[in-house]
Amino acid sequence: MPSPVRLGSARQGVSRLRILATSDLHAHITPWDYHKNRPSPAIGLARTASLIAKARAEVAGSILVDNGDFLQGSPLGDVQALRARGDGAALHPMIAAMNQLGYDVATLGNHEFSHGLDFLMTHLATAQFPVISANLVRRLGPAPLEDQILVPPTLIVTRELADASGELHPLRVGFIGLAPPQTIVWDHAQLGDRLQARDILEAAAAHVPALRAQGADVVIALSHSGIGSPTPAPAMENASAALATLAGIDALVTGHTHQTFPAAYGSSEPEIDAASGYLSGKPAVMPGFYGSHLGVIDLDLIWADDRWQIRDGQSALRPIARRTAQGTLRALTQSAPEIMELSAQAHQATQLWARRRVGQSSTPLHSYFAMIAPTAAVRLVAQAQAAQVARSLAGGPYADLPLLSAAAPFQAGGRGGPENYAQVAAGRLTLRNVFDLYPYPNTAAALVVSAANLHDWLERSFSQFQRIAPGSQDSPLLNADFPSFNFDTIEGLTWAVDLSAPARFDTRGQVVDAKAQRIIDLRYQGNPLDPGQRYVLATNSYRASGSGAFAGARPQAMILDGPQSSRDILADHIASLGRIGAAAPANWRFVAMPGTSVLFDSAPKAADHLADLAPLQAEPLGLTPQGFRRFRLHL
């Protein structure tokens, strides 16, 4: 991989193009956490707006872009969707904020479609900036350039830059927009067959040369897709590293997985320079989520041979908040008053809506320990799914099959920090609490799976743990690269977990040791699983479509796909119960390893709930530099 020169600023005779990027804003405009009903210094486009203004002032030739998932993903966004049923033409506050900030271009993310195609197109009509997507189209043609487009696939933005002598020349900056092809499966309940998708790499391979032929001097990929592997594969969800290997692309804005890039972690793949922010030698950024960071890509150009040529490039992130030495988040920017003002009415309406009562709970519901023990919050979601699927399949050909339900914790620390946990106190439950327990707009789904699928499903989940040597002391328990939303547990089964065994899968779901077996004593209703029995597995549309690489999960195996959202199902289930009682007996456990201890990090408030971890004899230790509370567990 070539090693680009890192420049701190443009040099004499060199002109600078600056790309300012946001991604995965998810309708977070104000610095307010609607799930916790409190201010947050680390979210909100209003705060990012201050960084945008400063970065623009530093470089005249700046272009502001958004990398997708801007329209949906917060209670504010969902309230706007509910209100749109009565007034579909009203200006969406997120669009209003982006208009105010003068975005030059945005691409579609997968969650733009979560409220349906009509909702999306109605609100895009009010945007004062172009929106592009090269691989999400109305109808596929014989080749990518012959597809029936939904929005333009590419765009050229022109800026004038001065050469070494001060003479101005137009710089034509081409943009291509791309998103996971799985979008059409994840949101099939809302879209039906009105949207089709191409492979990201296939679409880019056709449209990038076309952009060059149209006169683009520089091409930037707006890739609403995670970093992934640099090795191309069909239908990649996270394809940005592979995309960077294509000739003709000069820089990339990535997203979708809510990570940050450049990042402090390293990579074993030489094409991915995480520390400095290069993919196959090309500058790239992934600016977090909810407005947490502004991505900055600087390309230094020279005018030679009657054309602009890239000399060097660099990427960086600018955060809106930072942790103190005590682990507390502190804002680094002020909210832009004009953005706060135009979103004030929507903010107040969302707060009012979030206070609506749905039920009661006699026990706290939290995800502090959801990665290491059976948790009432996750099991409640699984139980709600199962009840809905049972109603939907009643009287049909699958009604007599054993019914199970898979669910994962969506907020369990990780890259979201020590604030990223579901925290619902005992007592009155409101819609705000439902959002806290289930923040995503998935729909209900169900699969028919085998006993072998179920075993592999759990092996995939429990690969998130490090291998622990018997008798070892204070080993880290979790693999930090394993996202919590891929830690499925299955309601209706019981099992034990042998942490001394190696993992069968890696973090991407690829088999690394086919003979490895951590899941033992797997049972249904007290009996070992019957290898010849088929089971119905309730889950959500994201998982059932194959996301996360779980055994047996694929669109062809789905016997139920929506249309009701998983969040509505949870709210209805809580209302039907009236009151949530004590948690059910634990359905899984670690195999005892006497004399062995491990370390686990959670929220500081987790120390108030140690009774939930009685079998592990948890000891609270100090705070980590990231603000987590560390615990010692005795296996």
Salt bridges, closest charged atoms under 4 A:
ASP24 OD1 - HIS26 NE2 3.56
ASP24 OD1 - HIS224 NE2 3.86
ASP24 OD1 - HIS258 NE2 3.34
GLU58 OE1 - ARG18 NH1 2.73
GLU58 OE2 - LYS54 NZ 2.81
GLU58 OE1 - ARG318 NH2 2.87
ASP69 OD2 - HIS26 NE2 3.41
ASP69 OD2 - HIS224 NE2 3.11
ASP78 OD1 - HIS115 NE2 3.21
ASP78 OD2 - ARG567 NH2 2.00
ASP104 OD1 - ARG159 NH2 3.13
ASP118 OD1 - ARG194 NH2 2.90
ASP147 OD2 - ARG198 NE 2.70
ASP163 OD2 - HIS169 NE2 2.78
ASP193 OD1 - HIS188 NE2 3.52
GLU202 OE2 - ARG198 NH1 2.86
ASP217 OD1 - ARG172 NH2 3.74
GLU237 OE2 - HIS256 NE2 2.80
ASP250 OD2 - ARG212 NH2 2.63
GLU269 OE1 - ARG508 NH2 3.49
ASP273 OD2 - ARG6 NH2 2.90
ASP298 OD2 - ARG16 NH1 3.54
ASP298 OD1 - ARG18 NE 2.74
ASP300 OD1 - ARG16 NE 2.74
ASP312 OD2 - ARG11 NH2 3.40
GLU419 OE1 - ARG323 NH2 2.70
ASP436 OD1 - LYS36 NZ 2.97
ASP456 OD1 - ARG504 NH1 2.41
GLU459 OE2 - HIS455 NE2 3.32
GLU459 OE2 - ARG504 NH2 3.82
ASP474 OD1 - ARG632 NE 2.86
ASP488 OD2 - ARG543 NE 2.96
GLU491 OE1 - ARG379 NE 2.95
ASP521 OD1 - ARG523 NE 2.64
ASP561 OD2 - HIS188 ND1 3.35
ASP601 OD1 - ARG630 NE 2.77
ASP612 OD2 - HIS366 NE2 2.91
GLU619 OE1 - ARG632 NH1 3.26
GLU619 OE2 - HIS634 NE2 2.43
